[in-house]
């Protein structure tokens, strides 16, 4: 008489994991902070935008439209700064950054 094997939860998890990524192509399995393809694409797009000459126009479009909106933005910035640990002290070390390359 043959016994039926009961699937344990970890076996089911492994089975589901295999179903999530049916492809063997490693580029399609990149995700999260290790997604180098997405990082490269973002860098290219950001550089292209910076060189496009549309930065001034985008900055003006993002500016507050009225005094109420400006006050809301200022309040949001203050709330964010309250939770902050402050600016990195490394930024203020004399000679730490090469001339003209300080972020």
C-alpha angles and dihedrals in degrees: 000000000000120000118223110234114231113224111237119219093252090055090054091048091053090049091051091046091056090051093054094063108034093164127080092208105117093206091063091050095058114113141146121019091340095064098118093170092058091046091052092048091050092049091051092048093047092049092047091050092049091051094044095078092233095110095095091049092049091048091053091048091052094050117110112273096213143006093268092055090046090053091049091051092048090050092049091050091050091051091050092049091050090062093044124103088220134253119324110265090218088073089068100047107116112239095009093115123048114253111291097002100096110130 
